[in-house]
Amino acid sequence: MACGGCQKRRTAQQAARMTAIKQDLMGGYANLTDMQIRARLEIYKRQYCKECEKRYECNYPMYVKCKNIETN
């Protein structure tokens, strides 16, 4: 049985992993339907693209281009 310190550390590691996954549009899933991708993209834009000029005309290919520009 794990001690209290180990449980806290394990929870913190899981929370860090989940925030990294939440920031990605696909969320670690490979097989999403088009409707799921569109819904996730809308949520992503609402949270992370508040100042973007092209927010309302953004679609998945534009999102991929934007992510590549940001990471390079």
PDB file of N, H, CA, C and O in Angstrom:
ATOM      1  N   MET A   1       0.831  -1.172   0.000  1.00  0.00           N
ATOM      2  CA  MET A   1       0.000   0.000   0.000  1.00  0.00           C
ATOM      3  C   MET A   1       0.880   1.241   0.000  1.00  0.00           C
ATOM      4  O   MET A   1       1.874   1.307   0.724  1.00  0.00           O
ATOM      5  N   ALA A   2       0.520   2.202  -0.798  1.00  0.00           N
ATOM      6  H   ALA A   2      -0.287   2.149  -1.386  1.00  0.00           H
ATOM      7  CA  ALA A   2       1.346   3.400  -0.952  1.00  0.00           C
ATOM      8  C   ALA A   2       1.152   4.346   0.228  1.00  0.00           C
ATOM      9  O   ALA A   2       0.069   4.434   0.807  1.00  0.00           O
ATOM     10  N   CYS A   3       2.225   5.048   0.567  1.00  0.00           N
ATOM     11  H   CYS A   3       3.104   4.976   0.096  1.00  0.00           H
ATOM     12  CA  CYS A   3       2.117   6.034   1.638  1.00  0.00           C
ATOM     13  C   CYS A   3       1.453   7.306   1.096  1.00  0.00           C
ATOM     14  O   CYS A   3       1.264   7.438  -0.113  1.00  0.00           O
ATOM     15  N   GLY A   4       1.105   8.228   1.976  1.00  0.00           N
ATOM     16  H   GLY A   4       1.259   8.121   2.958  1.00  0.00           H
ATOM     17  CA  GLY A   4       0.438   9.466   1.573  1.00  0.00           C
ATOM     18  C   GLY A   4       1.287  10.307   0.634  1.00  0.00           C
ATOM     19  O   GLY A   4       0.758  10.919  -0.294  1.00  0.00           O
ATOM     20  N   GLY A   5       2.620  10.348   0.866  1.00  0.00           N
ATOM     21  H   GLY A   5       3.050   9.851   1.620  1.00  0.00           H
ATOM     22  CA  GLY A   5       3.508  11.126   0.002  1.00  0.00           C
ATOM     23  C   GLY A   5       3.537  10.584  -1.415  1.00  0.00           C
ATOM     24  O   GLY A   5       3.532  11.348  -2.380  1.00  0.00           O
ATOM     25  N   CYS A   6       3.568   9.260  -1.540  1.00  0.00           N
ATOM     26  H   CYS A   6       3.573   8.639  -0.757  1.00  0.00           H
ATOM     27  CA  CYS A   6       3.598   8.659  -2.881  1.00  0.00           C
ATOM     28  C   CYS A   6       2.295   8.943  -3.619  1.00  0.00           C
ATOM     29  O   CYS A   6       2.298   9.232  -4.816  1.00  0.00           O
ATOM     30  N   GLN A   7       1.199   8.860  -2.902  1.00  0.00           N
ATOM     31  H   GLN A   7       1.197   8.626  -1.930  1.00  0.00           H
ATOM     32  CA  GLN A   7      -0.095   9.109  -3.544  1.00  0.00           C
ATOM     33  C   GLN A   7      -0.176  10.558  -4.043  1.00  0.00           C
ATOM     34  O   GLN A   7      -0.669  10.815  -5.142  1.00  0.00           O
ATOM     35  N   LYS A   8       0.306  11.489  -3.236  1.00  0.00           N
ATOM     36  H   LYS A   8       0.706  11.281  -2.344  1.00  0.00           H
ATOM     37  CA  LYS A   8       0.289  12.894  -3.652  1.00  0.00           C
ATOM     38  C   LYS A   8       1.173  13.093  -4.879  1.00  0.00           C
ATOM     39  O   LYS A   8       0.787  13.798  -5.811  1.00  0.00           O
ATOM     40  N   ARG A   9       2.332  12.490  -4.887  1.00  0.00           N
ATOM     41  H   ARG A   9       2.646  11.917  -4.130  1.00  0.00           H
ATOM     42  CA  ARG A   9       3.256  12.640  -6.007  1.00  0.00           C
ATOM     43  C   ARG A   9       2.648  12.034  -7.268  1.00  0.00           C
ATOM     44  O   ARG A   9       2.749  12.610  -8.351  1.00  0.00           O
ATOM     45  N   ARG A  10       2.022  10.878  -7.123  1.00  0.00           N
ATOM     46  H   ARG A  10       1.941  10.410  -6.243  1.00  0.00           H
ATOM     47  CA  ARG A  10       1.407  10.214  -8.264  1.00  0.00           C
ATOM     48  C   ARG A  10       0.271  11.074  -8.828  1.00  0.00           C
ATOM     49  O   ARG A  10       0.119  11.167 -10.046  1.00  0.00           O
ATOM     50  N   THR A  11      -0.512  11.690  -7.975  1.00  0.00           N
ATOM     51  H   THR A  11      -0.389  11.614  -6.986  1.00  0.00           H
ATOM     52  CA  THR A  11      -1.605  12.546  -8.409  1.00  0.00           C
ATOM     53  C   THR A  11      -1.074  13.781  -9.132  1.00  0.00           C
ATOM     54  O   THR A  11      -1.642  14.201 -10.139  1.00  0.00           O
ATOM     55  N   ALA A  12       0.009  14.363  -8.627  1.00  0.00           N
ATOM     56  H   ALA A  12       0.471  14.021  -7.809  1.00  0.00           H
ATOM     57  CA  ALA A  12       0.588  15.531  -9.266  1.00  0.00           C
ATOM     58  C   ALA A  12       1.126  15.178 -10.652  1.00  0.00           C
ATOM     59  O   ALA A  12       0.985  15.964 -11.588  1.00  0.00           O
ATOM     60  N   GLN A  13       1.734  14.013 -10.789  1.00  0.00           N
ATOM     61  H   GLN A  13       1.849  13.374 -10.028  1.00  0.00           H
ATOM     62  CA  GLN A  13       2.251  13.590 -12.088  1.00  0.00           C
ATOM     63  C   GLN A  13       1.106  13.371 -13.064  1.00  0.00           C
ATOM     64  O   GLN A  13       1.216  13.739 -14.234  1.00  0.00           O
ATOM     65  N   GLN A  14       0.020  12.785 -12.611  1.00  0.00           N
ATOM     66  H   GLN A  14      -0.070  12.486 -11.661  1.00  0.00           H
ATOM     67  CA  GLN A  14      -1.125  12.564 -13.483  1.00  0.00           C
ATOM     68  C   GLN A  14      -1.734  13.892 -13.905  1.00  0.00           C
ATOM     69  O   GLN A  14      -2.136  14.046 -15.058  1.00  0.00           O
ATOM     70  N   ALA A  15      -1.809  14.842 -13.004  1.00  0.00           N
ATOM     71  H   ALA A  15      -1.483  14.718 -12.067  1.00  0.00           H
ATOM     72  CA  ALA A  15      -2.377  16.154 -13.331  1.00  0.00           C
ATOM     73  C   ALA A  15      -1.515  16.858 -14.375  1.00  0.00           C
ATOM     74  O   ALA A  15      -2.042  17.497 -15.286  1.00  0.00           O
ATOM     75  N   ALA A  16      -0.195  16.746 -14.248  1.00  0.00           N
ATOM     76  H   ALA A  16       0.233  16.227 -13.508  1.00  0.00           H
ATOM     77  CA  ALA A  16       0.704  17.369 -15.222  1.00  0.00           C
ATOM     78  C   ALA A  16       0.529  16.729 -16.591  1.00  0.00           C
ATOM     79  O   ALA A  16       0.532  17.422 -17.609  1.00  0.00           O
ATOM     80  N   ARG A  17       0.380  15.424 -16.618  1.00  0.00           N
ATOM     81  H   ARG A  17       0.378  14.861 -15.791  1.00  0.00           H
ATOM     82  CA  ARG A  17       0.162  14.717 -17.886  1.00  0.00           C
ATOM     83  C   ARG A  17      -1.162  15.134 -18.512  1.00  0.00           C
ATOM     84  O   ARG A  17      -1.234  15.341 -19.723  1.00  0.00           O
ATOM     85  N   MET A  18      -2.195  15.256 -17.714  1.00  0.00           N
ATOM     86  H   MET A  18      -2.136  15.087 -16.730  1.00  0.00           H
ATOM     87  CA  MET A  18      -3.516  15.595 -18.231  1.00  0.00           C
ATOM     88  C   MET A  18      -3.546  17.018 -18.796  1.00  0.00           C
ATOM     89  O   MET A  18      -4.218  17.255 -19.800  1.00  0.00           O
ATOM     90  N   THR A  19      -2.842  17.968 -18.183  1.00  0.00           N
ATOM     91  H   THR A  19      -2.297  17.775 -17.367  1.00  0.00           H
ATOM     92  CA  THR A  19      -2.844  19.319 -18.729  1.00  0.00           C
ATOM     93  C   THR A  19      -2.126  19.351 -20.069  1.00  0.00           C
ATOM     94  O   THR A  19      -2.531  20.089 -20.967  1.00  0.00           O
ATOM     95  N   ALA A  20      -1.066  18.563 -20.219  1.00  0.00           N
ATOM     96  H   ALA A  20      -0.736  17.964 -19.490  1.00  0.00           H
ATOM     97  CA  ALA A  20      -0.380  18.505 -21.505  1.00  0.00           C
ATOM     98  C   ALA A  20      -1.286  17.892 -22.562  1.00  0.00           C
ATOM     99  O   ALA A  20      -1.288  18.342 -23.708  1.00  0.00           O
ATOM    100  N   ILE A  21      -2.052  16.874 -22.198  1.00  0.00           N
ATOM    101  H   ILE A  21      -2.050  16.508 -21.267  1.00  0.00           H
ATOM    102  CA  ILE A  21      -2.957  16.239 -23.144  1.00  0.00           C
ATOM    103  C   ILE A  21      -4.114  17.166 -23.482  1.00  0.00           C
ATOM    104  O   ILE A  21      -4.537  17.225 -24.637  1.00  0.00           O
ATOM    105  N   LYS A  22      -4.636  17.893 -22.497  1.00  0.00           N
ATOM    106  H   LYS A  22      -4.293  17.846 -21.559  1.00  0.00           H
ATOM    107  CA  LYS A  22      -5.764  18.789 -22.740  1.00  0.00           C
ATOM    108  C   LYS A  22      -5.390  19.903 -23.698  1.00  0.00           C
ATOM    109  O   LYS A  22      -6.244  20.370 -24.451  1.00  0.00           O
ATOM    110  N   GLN A  23      -4.130  20.347 -23.693  1.00  0.00           N
ATOM    111  H   GLN A  23      -3.436  19.967 -23.082  1.00  0.00           H
ATOM    112  CA  GLN A  23      -3.716  21.418 -24.576  1.00  0.00           C
ATOM    113  C   GLN A  23      -3.588  20.949 -26.018  1.00  0.00           C
ATOM    114  O   GLN A  23      -3.553  21.771 -26.933  1.00  0.00           O
ATOM    115  N   ASP A  24      -3.516  19.646 -26.233  1.00  0.00           N
ATOM    116  H   ASP A  24      -3.544  18.978 -25.489  1.00  0.00           H
ATOM    117  CA  ASP A  24      -3.472  19.103 -27.574  1.00  0.00           C
ATOM    118  C   ASP A  24      -4.898  18.860 -28.033  1.00  0.00           C
ATOM    119  O   ASP A  24      -5.731  18.385 -27.260  1.00  0.00           O
ATOM    120  N   LEU A  25      -5.179  19.179 -29.275  1.00  0.00           N
ATOM    121  H   LEU A  25      -4.503  19.564 -29.902  1.00  0.00           H
ATOM    122  CA  LEU A  25      -6.535  19.061 -29.794  1.00  0.00           C
ATOM    123  C   LEU A  25      -7.012  17.616 -29.832  1.00  0.00           C
ATOM    124  O   LEU A  25      -8.175  17.348 -29.529  1.00  0.00           O
ATOM    125  N   MET A  26      -6.158  16.697 -30.190  1.00  0.00           N
ATOM    126  H   MET A  26      -5.214  16.914 -30.437  1.00  0.00           H
ATOM    127  CA  MET A  26      -6.563  15.304 -30.321  1.00  0.00           C
ATOM    128  C   MET A  26      -6.644  14.614 -28.966  1.00  0.00           C
ATOM    129  O   MET A  26      -7.327  13.596 -28.851  1.00  0.00           O
ATOM    130  N   GLY A  27      -5.992  15.113 -27.961  1.00  0.00           N
ATOM    131  H   GLY A  27      -5.438  15.940 -28.055  1.00  0.00           H
ATOM    132  CA  GLY A  27      -6.101  14.588 -26.615  1.00  0.00           C
ATOM    133  C   GLY A  27      -5.567  13.179 -26.455  1.00  0.00           C
ATOM    134  O   GLY A  27      -5.989  12.458 -25.550  1.00  0.00           O
ATOM    135  N   GLY A  28      -4.646  12.774 -27.318  1.00  0.00           N
ATOM    136  H   GLY A  28      -4.303  13.360 -28.052  1.00  0.00           H
ATOM    137  CA  GLY A  28      -4.072  11.445 -27.206  1.00  0.00           C
ATOM    138  C   GLY A  28      -4.877  10.366 -27.909  1.00  0.00           C
ATOM    139  O   GLY A  28      -4.518   9.190 -27.843  1.00  0.00           O
ATOM    140  N   TYR A  29      -5.964  10.743 -28.584  1.00  0.00           N
ATOM    141  H   TYR A  29      -6.255  11.698 -28.637  1.00  0.00           H
ATOM    142  CA  TYR A  29      -6.783   9.770 -29.298  1.00  0.00           C
ATOM    143  C   TYR A  29      -6.472   9.851 -30.784  1.00  0.00           C
ATOM    144  O   TYR A  29      -6.336  10.943 -31.336  1.00  0.00           O
ATOM    145  N   ALA A  30      -6.360   8.700 -31.432  1.00  0.00           N
ATOM    146  H   ALA A  30      -6.471   7.813 -30.984  1.00  0.00           H
ATOM    147  CA  ALA A  30      -6.030   8.676 -32.856  1.00  0.00           C
ATOM    148  C   ALA A  30      -7.276   8.657 -33.731  1.00  0.00           C
ATOM    149  O   ALA A  30      -7.257   9.208 -34.831  1.00  0.00           O
ATOM    150  N   ASN A  31      -8.343   8.043 -33.276  1.00  0.00           N
ATOM    151  H   ASN A  31      -8.358   7.595 -32.382  1.00  0.00           H
ATOM    152  CA  ASN A  31      -9.528   7.852 -34.113  1.00  0.00           C
ATOM    153  C   ASN A  31     -10.695   8.680 -33.591  1.00  0.00           C
ATOM    154  O   ASN A  31     -11.514   8.192 -32.812  1.00  0.00           O
ATOM    155  N   LEU A  32     -10.765   9.923 -34.021  1.00  0.00           N
ATOM    156  H   LEU A  32     -10.100  10.319 -34.654  1.00  0.00           H
ATOM    157  CA  LEU A  32     -11.879  10.791 -33.659  1.00  0.00           C
ATOM    158  C   LEU A  32     -12.707  11.072 -34.902  1.00  0.00           C
ATOM    159  O   LEU A  32     -12.178  11.115 -36.013  1.00  0.00           O
ATOM    160  N   THR A  33     -13.988  11.261 -34.716  1.00  0.00           N
ATOM    161  H   THR A  33     -14.418  11.226 -33.814  1.00  0.00           H
ATOM    162  CA  THR A  33     -14.841  11.607 -35.846  1.00  0.00           C
ATOM    163  C   THR A  33     -14.652  13.086 -36.182  1.00  0.00           C
ATOM    164  O   THR A  33     -14.092  13.848 -35.394  1.00  0.00           O
ATOM    165  N   ASP A  34     -15.126  13.474 -37.354  1.00  0.00           N
ATOM    166  H   ASP A  34     -15.582  12.855 -37.994  1.00  0.00           H
ATOM    167  CA  ASP A  34     -15.019  14.873 -37.768  1.00  0.00           C
ATOM    168  C   ASP A  34     -15.755  15.792 -36.803  1.00  0.00           C
ATOM    169  O   ASP A  34     -15.282  16.886 -36.494  1.00  0.00           O
ATOM    170  N   MET A  35     -16.899  15.351 -36.333  1.00  0.00           N
ATOM    171  H   MET A  35     -17.283  14.462 -36.584  1.00  0.00           H
ATOM    172  CA  MET A  35     -17.678  16.166 -35.409  1.00  0.00           C
ATOM    173  C   MET A  35     -16.928  16.371 -34.086  1.00  0.00           C
ATOM    174  O   MET A  35     -16.960  17.462 -33.518  1.00  0.00           O
ATOM    175  N   GLN A  36     -16.260  15.330 -33.602  1.00  0.00           N
ATOM    176  H   GLN A  36     -16.234  14.444 -34.064  1.00  0.00           H
ATOM    177  CA  GLN A  36     -15.489  15.448 -32.361  1.00  0.00           C
ATOM    178  C   GLN A  36     -14.318  16.408 -32.542  1.00  0.00           C
ATOM    179  O   GLN A  36     -14.024  17.205 -31.652  1.00  0.00           O
ATOM    180  N   ILE A  37     -13.650  16.333 -33.692  1.00  0.00           N
ATOM    181  H   ILE A  37     -13.889  15.685 -34.415  1.00  0.00           H
ATOM    182  CA  ILE A  37     -12.519  17.218 -33.954  1.00  0.00           C
ATOM    183  C   ILE A  37     -12.993  18.663 -34.029  1.00  0.00           C
ATOM    184  O   ILE A  37     -12.353  19.552 -33.468  1.00  0.00           O
ATOM    185  N   ARG A  38     -14.111  18.910 -34.718  1.00  0.00           N
ATOM    186  H   ARG A  38     -14.631  18.188 -35.174  1.00  0.00           H
ATOM    187  CA  ARG A  38     -14.648  20.274 -34.812  1.00  0.00           C
ATOM    188  C   ARG A  38     -15.033  20.808 -33.436  1.00  0.00           C
ATOM    189  O   ARG A  38     -14.764  21.967 -33.122  1.00  0.00           O
ATOM    190  N   ALA A  39     -15.652  19.977 -32.626  1.00  0.00           N
ATOM    191  H   ALA A  39     -15.870  19.035 -32.882  1.00  0.00           H
ATOM    192  CA  ALA A  39     -16.048  20.409 -31.281  1.00  0.00           C
ATOM    193  C   ALA A  39     -14.823  20.719 -30.428  1.00  0.00           C
ATOM    194  O   ALA A  39     -14.805  21.721 -29.713  1.00  0.00           O
ATOM    195  N   ARG A  40     -13.815  19.880 -30.494  1.00  0.00           N
ATOM    196  H   ARG A  40     -13.830  19.066 -31.075  1.00  0.00           H
ATOM    197  CA  ARG A  40     -12.589  20.117 -29.728  1.00  0.00           C
ATOM    198  C   ARG A  40     -11.868  21.366 -30.222  1.00  0.00           C
ATOM    199  O   ARG A  40     -11.288  22.109 -29.429  1.00  0.00           O
ATOM    200  N   LEU A  41     -11.906  21.597 -31.540  1.00  0.00           N
ATOM    201  H   LEU A  41     -12.378  20.994 -32.183  1.00  0.00           H
ATOM    202  CA  LEU A  41     -11.278  22.791 -32.085  1.00  0.00           C
ATOM    203  C   LEU A  41     -11.978  24.052 -31.593  1.00  0.00           C
ATOM    204  O   LEU A  41     -11.317  25.043 -31.283  1.00  0.00           O
ATOM    205  N   GLU A  42     -13.294  24.028 -31.519  1.00  0.00           N
ATOM    206  H   GLU A  42     -13.831  23.223 -31.771  1.00  0.00           H
ATOM    207  CA  GLU A  42     -14.033  25.185 -31.003  1.00  0.00           C
ATOM    208  C   GLU A  42     -13.674  25.468 -29.548  1.00  0.00           C
ATOM    209  O   GLU A  42     -13.492  26.624 -29.166  1.00  0.00           O
ATOM    210  N   ILE A  43     -13.574  24.440 -28.754  1.00  0.00           N
ATOM    211  H   ILE A  43     -13.722  23.501 -29.064  1.00  0.00           H
ATOM    212  CA  ILE A  43     -13.194  24.616 -27.349  1.00  0.00           C
ATOM    213  C   ILE A  43     -11.766  25.129 -27.243  1.00  0.00           C
ATOM    214  O   ILE A  43     -11.480  26.016 -26.438  1.00  0.00           O
ATOM    215  N   TYR A  44     -10.856  24.568 -28.063  1.00  0.00           N
ATOM    216  H   TYR A  44     -11.088  23.848 -28.717  1.00  0.00           H
ATOM    217  CA  TYR A  44      -9.463  25.005 -28.065  1.00  0.00           C
ATOM    218  C   TYR A  44      -9.361  26.484 -28.425  1.00  0.00           C
ATOM    219  O   TYR A  44      -8.641  27.239 -27.771  1.00  0.00           O
ATOM    220  N   LYS A  45     -10.088  26.896 -29.473  1.00  0.00           N
ATOM    221  H   LYS A  45     -10.672  26.282 -30.004  1.00  0.00           H
ATOM    222  CA  LYS A  45     -10.041  28.294 -29.896  1.00  0.00           C
ATOM    223  C   LYS A  45     -10.601  29.204 -28.813  1.00  0.00           C
ATOM    224  O   LYS A  45     -10.075  30.293 -28.586  1.00  0.00           O
ATOM    225  N   ARG A  46     -11.659  28.771 -28.145  1.00  0.00           N
ATOM    226  H   ARG A  46     -12.087  27.887 -28.329  1.00  0.00           H
ATOM    227  CA  ARG A  46     -12.257  29.574 -27.080  1.00  0.00           C
ATOM    228  C   ARG A  46     -11.273  29.774 -25.929  1.00  0.00           C
ATOM    229  O   ARG A  46     -11.251  30.839 -25.312  1.00  0.00           O
ATOM    230  N   GLN A  47     -10.459  28.760 -25.635  1.00  0.00           N
ATOM    231  H   GLN A  47     -10.476  27.894 -26.136  1.00  0.00           H
ATOM    232  CA  GLN A  47      -9.548  28.844 -24.493  1.00  0.00           C
ATOM    233  C   GLN A  47      -8.219  29.496 -24.827  1.00  0.00           C
ATOM    234  O   GLN A  47      -7.698  30.272 -24.026  1.00  0.00           O
ATOM    235  N   TYR A  48      -7.647  29.193 -26.018  1.00  0.00           N
ATOM    236  H   TYR A  48      -8.071  28.564 -26.669  1.00  0.00           H
ATOM    237  CA  TYR A  48      -6.268  29.590 -26.289  1.00  0.00           C
ATOM    238  C   TYR A  48      -6.100  30.602 -27.414  1.00  0.00           C
ATOM    239  O   TYR A  48      -4.993  31.105 -27.605  1.00  0.00           O
ATOM    240  N   CYS A  49      -7.139  30.919 -28.161  1.00  0.00           N
ATOM    241  H   CYS A  49      -8.038  30.510 -28.007  1.00  0.00           H
ATOM    242  CA  CYS A  49      -7.000  31.827 -29.305  1.00  0.00           C
ATOM    243  C   CYS A  49      -7.878  33.062 -29.143  1.00  0.00           C
ATOM    244  O   CYS A  49      -8.495  33.508 -30.110  1.00  0.00           O
ATOM    245  N   LYS A  50      -7.943  33.603 -27.975  1.00  0.00           N
ATOM    246  H   LYS A  50      -7.442  33.240 -27.189  1.00  0.00           H
ATOM    247  CA  LYS A  50      -8.845  34.723 -27.717  1.00  0.00           C
ATOM    248  C   LYS A  50      -8.458  35.973 -28.489  1.00  0.00           C
ATOM    249  O   LYS A  50      -9.341  36.740 -28.875  1.00  0.00           O
ATOM    250  N   GLU A  51      -7.177  36.208 -28.728  1.00  0.00           N
ATOM    251  H   GLU A  51      -6.460  35.585 -28.414  1.00  0.00           H
ATOM    252  CA  GLU A  51      -6.736  37.415 -29.415  1.00  0.00           C
ATOM    253  C   GLU A  51      -6.465  37.204 -30.898  1.00  0.00           C
ATOM    254  O   GLU A  51      -6.089  38.148 -31.593  1.00  0.00           O
ATOM    255  N   CYS A  52      -6.646  36.013 -31.385  1.00  0.00           N
ATOM    256  H   CYS A  52      -6.951  35.246 -30.820  1.00  0.00           H
ATOM    257  CA  CYS A  52      -6.334  35.702 -32.785  1.00  0.00           C
ATOM    258  C   CYS A  52      -7.366  36.341 -33.710  1.00  0.00           C
ATOM    259  O   CYS A  52      -8.567  36.284 -33.446  1.00  0.00           O
ATOM    260  N   GLU A  53      -6.886  36.953 -34.801  1.00  0.00           N
ATOM    261  H   GLU A  53      -5.910  36.999 -35.016  1.00  0.00           H
ATOM    262  CA  GLU A  53      -7.771  37.607 -35.754  1.00  0.00           C
ATOM    263  C   GLU A  53      -8.560  36.598 -36.586  1.00  0.00           C
ATOM    264  O   GLU A  53      -9.698  36.862 -36.975  1.00  0.00           O
ATOM    265  N   LYS A  54      -7.957  35.453 -36.855  1.00  0.00           N
ATOM    266  H   LYS A  54      -7.032  35.239 -36.539  1.00  0.00           H
ATOM    267  CA  LYS A  54      -8.575  34.446 -37.722  1.00  0.00           C
ATOM    268  C   LYS A  54      -9.299  33.358 -36.942  1.00  0.00           C
ATOM    269  O   LYS A  54      -9.514  32.261 -37.457  1.00  0.00           O
ATOM    270  N   ARG A  55      -9.666  33.650 -35.730  1.00  0.00           N
ATOM    271  H   ARG A  55      -9.492  34.542 -35.312  1.00  0.00           H
ATOM    272  CA  ARG A  55     -10.275  32.652 -34.850  1.00  0.00           C
ATOM    273  C   ARG A  55     -11.554  32.053 -35.426  1.00  0.00           C
ATOM    274  O   ARG A  55     -11.771  30.845 -35.326  1.00  0.00           O
ATOM    275  N   TYR A  56     -12.391  32.875 -36.020  1.00  0.00           N
ATOM    276  H   TYR A  56     -12.214  33.856 -36.102  1.00  0.00           H
ATOM    277  CA  TYR A  56     -13.696  32.403 -36.477  1.00  0.00           C
ATOM    278  C   TYR A  56     -13.635  31.689 -37.822  1.00  0.00           C
ATOM    279  O   TYR A  56     -14.559  30.954 -38.169  1.00  0.00           O
ATOM    280  N   GLU A  57     -12.574  31.890 -38.576  1.00  0.00           N
ATOM    281  H   GLU A  57     -11.823  32.488 -38.294  1.00  0.00           H
ATOM    282  CA  GLU A  57     -12.454  31.180 -39.846  1.00  0.00           C
ATOM    283  C   GLU A  57     -11.454  30.020 -39.772  1.00  0.00           C
ATOM    284  O   GLU A  57     -11.163  29.385 -40.785  1.00  0.00           O
ATOM    285  N   CYS A  58     -10.939  29.752 -38.599  1.00  0.00           N
ATOM    286  H   CYS A  58     -11.175  30.269 -37.776  1.00  0.00           H
ATOM    287  CA  CYS A  58      -9.958  28.688 -38.401  1.00  0.00           C
ATOM    288  C   CYS A  58     -10.617  27.316 -38.514  1.00  0.00           C
ATOM    289  O   CYS A  58     -11.704  27.084 -37.985  1.00  0.00           O
ATOM    290  N   ASN A  59      -9.939  26.424 -39.210  1.00  0.00           N
ATOM    291  H   ASN A  59      -9.056  26.613 -39.639  1.00  0.00           H
ATOM    292  CA  ASN A  59     -10.380  25.035 -39.302  1.00  0.00           C
ATOM    293  C   ASN A  59      -9.184  24.145 -38.959  1.00  0.00           C
ATOM    294  O   ASN A  59      -8.129  24.650 -38.575  1.00  0.00           O
ATOM    295  N   TYR A  60      -9.337  22.840 -39.092  1.00  0.00           N
ATOM    296  H   TYR A  60     -10.194  22.430 -39.403  1.00  0.00           H
ATOM    297  CA  TYR A  60      -8.281  21.932 -38.658  1.00  0.00           C
ATOM    298  C   TYR A  60      -6.965  22.125 -39.413  1.00  0.00           C
ATOM    299  O   TYR A  60      -5.919  22.159 -38.765  1.00  0.00           O
ATOM    300  N   PRO A  61      -6.952  22.253 -40.753  1.00  0.00           N
ATOM    301  CA  PRO A  61      -5.660  22.494 -41.425  1.00  0.00           C
ATOM    302  C   PRO A  61      -4.972  23.784 -40.972  1.00  0.00           C
ATOM    303  O   PRO A  61      -3.748  23.827 -40.850  1.00  0.00           O
ATOM    304  N   MET A  62      -5.752  24.823 -40.726  1.00  0.00           N
ATOM    305  H   MET A  62      -6.747  24.788 -40.825  1.00  0.00           H
ATOM    306  CA  MET A  62      -5.148  26.064 -40.221  1.00  0.00           C
ATOM    307  C   MET A  62      -4.587  25.862 -38.818  1.00  0.00           C
ATOM    308  O   MET A  62      -3.543  26.420 -38.481  1.00  0.00           O
ATOM    309  N   TYR A  63      -5.271  25.071 -38.004  1.00  0.00           N
ATOM    310  H   TYR A  63      -6.119  24.617 -38.278  1.00  0.00           H
ATOM    311  CA  TYR A  63      -4.790  24.762 -36.656  1.00  0.00           C
ATOM    312  C   TYR A  63      -3.440  24.040 -36.722  1.00  0.00           C
ATOM    313  O   TYR A  63      -2.525  24.352 -35.961  1.00  0.00           O
ATOM    314  N   VAL A  64      -3.325  23.073 -37.639  1.00  0.00           N
ATOM    315  H   VAL A  64      -4.069  22.819 -38.258  1.00  0.00           H
ATOM    316  CA  VAL A  64      -2.071  22.317 -37.773  1.00  0.00           C
ATOM    317  C   VAL A  64      -0.940  23.254 -38.206  1.00  0.00           C
ATOM    318  O   VAL A  64       0.167  23.174 -37.674  1.00  0.00           O
ATOM    319  N   LYS A  65      -1.210  24.132 -39.160  1.00  0.00           N
ATOM    320  H   LYS A  65      -2.109  24.197 -39.592  1.00  0.00           H
ATOM    321  CA  LYS A  65      -0.196  25.101 -39.594  1.00  0.00           C
ATOM    322  C   LYS A  65       0.216  25.996 -38.437  1.00  0.00           C
ATOM    323  O   LYS A  65       1.404  26.236 -38.224  1.00  0.00           O
ATOM    324  N   CYS A  66      -0.747  26.482 -37.702  1.00  0.00           N
ATOM    325  H   CYS A  66      -1.713  26.288 -37.875  1.00  0.00           H
ATOM    326  CA  CYS A  66      -0.474  27.382 -36.585  1.00  0.00           C
ATOM    327  C   CYS A  66       0.365  26.680 -35.517  1.00  0.00           C
ATOM    328  O   CYS A  66       1.299  27.280 -34.986  1.00  0.00           O
ATOM    329  N   LYS A  67       0.059  25.449 -35.198  1.00  0.00           N
ATOM    330  H   LYS A  67      -0.700  24.962 -35.630  1.00  0.00           H
ATOM    331  CA  LYS A  67       0.826  24.708 -34.202  1.00  0.00           C
ATOM    332  C   LYS A  67       2.252  24.490 -34.669  1.00  0.00           C
ATOM    333  O   LYS A  67       3.177  24.561 -33.860  1.00  0.00           O
ATOM    334  N   ASN A  68       2.454  24.229 -35.944  1.00  0.00           N
ATOM    335  H   ASN A  68       1.702  24.171 -36.601  1.00  0.00           H
ATOM    336  CA  ASN A  68       3.811  24.044 -36.473  1.00  0.00           C
ATOM    337  C   ASN A  68       4.598  25.335 -36.404  1.00  0.00           C
ATOM    338  O   ASN A  68       5.793  25.308 -36.108  1.00  0.00           O
ATOM    339  N   ILE A  69       3.964  26.463 -36.670  1.00  0.00           N
ATOM    340  H   ILE A  69       2.994  26.485 -36.910  1.00  0.00           H
ATOM    341  CA  ILE A  69       4.640  27.754 -36.589  1.00  0.00           C
ATOM    342  C   ILE A  69       5.034  28.052 -35.153  1.00  0.00           C
ATOM    343  O   ILE A  69       6.138  28.536 -34.904  1.00  0.00           O
ATOM    344  N   GLU A  70       4.146  27.770 -34.201  1.00  0.00           N
ATOM    345  H   GLU A  70       3.248  27.377 -34.404  1.00  0.00           H
ATOM    346  CA  GLU A  70       4.418  28.048 -32.799  1.00  0.00           C
ATOM    347  C   GLU A  70       5.530  27.170 -32.245  1.00  0.00           C
ATOM    348  O   GLU A  70       6.309  27.634 -31.412  1.00  0.00           O
ATOM    349  N   THR A  71       5.632  25.916 -32.678  1.00  0.00           N
ATOM    350  H   THR A  71       4.999  25.539 -33.355  1.00  0.00           H
ATOM    351  CA  THR A  71       6.621  25.020 -32.106  1.00  0.00           C
ATOM    352  C   THR A  71       7.995  25.217 -32.707  1.00  0.00           C
ATOM    353  O   THR A  71       8.988  24.849 -32.080  1.00  0.00           O
ATOM    354  N   ASN A  72       8.092  25.784 -33.897  1.00  0.00           N
ATOM    355  H   ASN A  72       7.285  26.084 -34.406  1.00  0.00           H
ATOM    356  CA  ASN A  72       9.406  25.979 -34.533  1.00  0.00           C
ATOM    357  C   ASN A  72      10.100  27.188 -34.017  1.00  0.00           C
ATOM    358  O   ASN A  72      11.212  27.493 -34.447  1.00  0.00           O
TER     359      ASN A  72
END
